């Protein structure tokens, strides 16, 4: 008689764990990934928000205010 209740609780627990994992924030890496060469025209200066990665990443800062993400190599617009 308790078997159907146990099964229902087990299914509900599995669903709760699945939702908790899906809603967890993405992990942020503190160290830059390995790259062969620096992005053209910049140096590694600081962490900056990357719209493509949707988090702060190590970036090469440029004189015009733009920055290039070291992870995905996306360059943002500079000061206009």
Beta strands, then each sheet from edge to edge (+ up, - down):
strand 1: 43-50
strand 2: 55-61
strand 3: 67-69
sheet 1: 1+ 2- 3+
end
